[in-house]
Amino acid sequence: MSRNGHDSTLKDSSALVGAARALEAELLNLESMTRAARKLPLNTEKSITRAAKELEEVLTLPERMAAGLQALASAMATMQARQEAALEPLAAFAAQIQARHQRLSEHMQAYAALGSAAAEVTARIQSNEGDRAAVLRDVEAQLAGIVANAKVLFDAAHADDFPELARDADALKQRASSLRRRLDSASH
C-alpha cells in the first residue's frame, strides 16, 4: 500500500467499476439475445427448436445478472463503509473546532473588556473633572486591575494555545504597567 492509502482506494474503486462493467456486459448480452430470438422465424420444426434453445439460454442470463448485481451491491457497500470511515473523524473534529471557537470567543470578550477599561482609564486621565489627586488614585487602582486581568488573560490564552491573543494581552499588560509607573512617578 502507498503512504497515502490510494492503493486500497484504487482496488475498491476497481472492484466497483469491474462489477458495474460485468453487469453492463450481461445486460447488453441479454438485450442482444432477446432481439435475436424474437427475429427467428417460427415456421419450421428446426427453427422452433432453435428458438426454444435460444430462449432457454436467454432465460439463464437473469441468474448471471443477479450474481452481477450482488457483486455490485457488495462493492457499493464497501464504498459506503469507506465514506462513513472518512466522515466519522470529521464529527469529532467539528466538535473540536466548535470548542476552540467558543474558548477563543471567551478570551476575545475578556480582551475587549480590558480594552474598554483601558480606554475609560485613558479618557479619565485626559479629563479635567474632579480632584486630580483622587482621580489619579482611582486611575492607578483601575490600572492595577487591568494589569492583573491582562496577566490572567495572558496565562489563559497561553495555556489554551492562542499565541496571538497571549501576545496582545501581554502587550496590553505592559502598556498599562508603564502608564501606571508614569502616573506613580508623576504623583511623587
ABEGO torsion letter per residue (X at the ends): XBAAGAAAAAAAAAAAAAAAAAAAAAAAAAAAAAAAAAABBBABAAAAAAAAAAAAAAAAAAAAAAAAAAAAAAAAAAAAAAAAAAAAAAAAAAAAAAAAAAAAAAAAAAAAAAAAAAAAAAAAAABABEBAAAAAAAAAAAAAAAAAAAAAAAAAAAAAGBAAAAAAAAAAAAAAAAAAAAAAAAAX
